[in-house]
Amino acid sequence: MIKLSIIIPVLNEVNSIPILLENLRKHASNPSHFELIFVDGGSTDGTFDLLKKTEGILVLPSKKGRAKQMNLGAKEAQGTILYFLHADCLPPKHFDKLILNEITNGSESGCFRMKFDSNHPWLKFAGWLTQLPFLSCRGGDQSLFITKALFKAVGGYDEQFFIYEDNDLIRKLYERKTFVIIKKWLITSARTYNSHGIWRVQYHYAIIHLKKFFGASATHLNNYYKKHVLDY
């Protein structure tokens, strides 16, 4: 019986996928309890072909946009628990058992603590903040588990968002007081910071959070992100 559906949105992740699959294989406590669903947003680097050749996973083509991709994965999922994971994030040992234990104990959603694969002081501090319970310390790179019933109840991901879709959904979960932070560390890539400059990227992320706090629309946030973070 499949209890956990791991949903991974991808776009041009041909180099990340083998590392992620090896991590999931090594760190799972019982692979028979979960399914792997990759949702490709139109990769041009061979990602889709690589996934199609990999046994034991479901690969879905999708329109571009993580919210769209993750909603599609959730729609096709067979598990009663959904686990949304980015392709450059590596969950801790026995991640599946840890998630199932939290659900058994009454939690309906949650995430892991997060560390960057970097020794830069700011990124180490940013990772340290993820153990705190505040909404401002949450993000999609921490991954997200949620019961399928609750995911449907809150309406899934808002597909208007190209950026901030995770934060928008987690805010709804915080309002329901149904969120837990598992005290284990997930490792995420610092590649965006390394490529574009740590302080520059952090500045623009801070501006995005401020804009949303003051009521900016999803379209406004999307345009800002595409201009300042994607297209330097």
N, C-alpha and C positions, 0 to 999 in steps of 0.2 A: 504493500500500500504506500503510495506516494503521499508524504506529509508536507514536504517542503518543495516549493518551486523556486529555483534560483533564476532570476530574470536579469540578463545582462545586455544593455543597449550598446551597440558598437557602431563605429564609423572610422574606417581606416585604422584598425587595430591589429594588423597582421603580426606585428612584433610582440604585442602584449599577450595575445591569446595563448601561445604555448606556455608562457610563464604562469598565467592564471590557471590554466587547466592542470598544470603540475602541482600548483599550490592547493587547489581544491582536492586533488587526488590524495595528496599527502596529509592534508589537515582535516579531512572529513572523518568523522567517527563511524559513520555507516552510510556509504553511498547509495544503498538500496532505498533509503528513506527520502531521497530527493531526485528531482529531474533538473536538467540544465536547459535553459531556453535562451538562445542568443537572438537578438532582434537587430538586424542590420539596416542602417539608415541610408544605404546607397554607397557603400564603400567602393573605391576605385583602386585599391592597393592589393587586391587578392584576398581580403578578409573573408568575403562571402564564400569564395571557392575553398579556402582552407577549412572553414567551418563545415561546409557540405561534405567534405572528405573525412570529417572526424566522426567516429562512431559514438553512439550513445547520447547524442544531443539533438535538440530540436532547433532548427534554424528558420527564422521567419524574415522575409523581406518587408520593409516598412518605408513609409515616408520619413524624411529626415526630421529629427527633433526628439530629444530624449523622452519628453512627456508622451508623445505619440507612440514611440517605440515601447516604452514600459507599459503603457495601457494595453497595447496589442499583446504583449507577452502575458500580462495578467489575464486577459480574455481567454487565451489558449491554455493557461496553466491548469494542471490537474490537481495540484496540491491544495490543502486547506490553509496553508501559510505561504505567503509570498515573501521572497527575499530579493530585494533590488540591490544590485552590485555593479559598480563601475568596472570596466575592463582593466584599469590600471590600479586596482585596489586588491590587496591580498588579505583575506580573513584569517583570524587566529586559529590555532589548533583546536579541533573539535567544535568548530563554529556551529555546525548543524545541531549538535547535542545541546550546546549553550542556548541556542534559539528555542529549541523544543522545550527545554527546561523552563524558560521564562514563560512560554505560552501555557505550559502545564500549571505553573504557579499563578496564573491569572492575568499576566500582562497580555495586551493585545497588539502592542507595537513597540519598537525600540531600535537601538543601534549599538555599535561598538564604540569604544574610544578609538582615537586615530593618531597615528604618528606618520610624519613624512619620511621618506627615504633620503633625508638630508640632515646634515649636522649644522646647518645655518641657525644661529641663535634665535632669529625671529620665527622660523618655521618650527623649531623645537618648542618654543613658547606657544605658538598657535596650536600645535598638537596637544600640549599639556592642557590647554583650555577646554578641550573636548571632553574631559572627565567631569566638568561642571554641569549642573542641571539646567542652566539657563538656555532659553530658546535661541539667543544670539550666538550660542556656542555650537549650534547644530549645522549640519550640511550634508549633502548627498554623498560625499566621499567617505563618510562614516558607515555607509550602507544603511539599509532600512529593512526591517522585517515587520510584517503586519498580517493579521489574519485576513483571509479573502473577504470574509463577511464585513469587517470594518472598512476595508479598502473600498468595497462597493457602497457602504453606507456614507462615506465622506465624498464619494464621487470620483475617486481615483485622482490621477494627475490632471491638472488644468492644462490643456493642450495649447492655450494661448501663450504659455511661457516657453521661450527658447532657453532662457536662463532663469534661475530662481524657482524652478518647478518643485525641487525637493523641499526647499524652505517653506513654500506655500502649503504643501501637503503636511509637513511636520507641524506647522502652526495649527492646523485643524486638529491634529492629534493631541497637541498640548492642551487645546481648549477642552478636550474630552478627558484630560487627566489620565491618559491610558498609555503613557510612554515611559520606557525604562532604558537606562544606559548600562549595557553589560560591561563589567569591569575587566575587559580584556582588550588588547591593542591590535587594531587592524593597521596594516602598512599601506600607505598610498603614495603615488608618484608625485614628485615635485616638478615634473617636466614643464608645466606651464610657467611656473616661477623661473625655472632655469632658462627657459627659452626667451622670455620677455623681460626678465628683471624682477627680482623679488619685491622691491619696494614699489615699483611701477604697477605690478599686478595687484598687490595688496591695496594700494591707493584706489584703484578702480573698483575692486570688490567692495571696499568700504563705501564708496560713492553709490554703488548699486544698492547696498543695504539701506543707506540713508534715503535714497530716492524712493524706495519701496515704503519705508517708514512714513514718509510724508505723502504717500498716496499715488506714486507714479504707476502708470498702467503697465501691463505686461508688454505691450508694443513699445513703449518708451524704454523699458529696461532692455528689451531685445535689441533695439537699435543702438543703445549705448554700448552694450556688450560687443556687438559685432564691430562697431567702430573702434573701440578702445582696447579690446582684449583679443579679438580674433584677427583683426586686420591692422596691425601696426605698420 
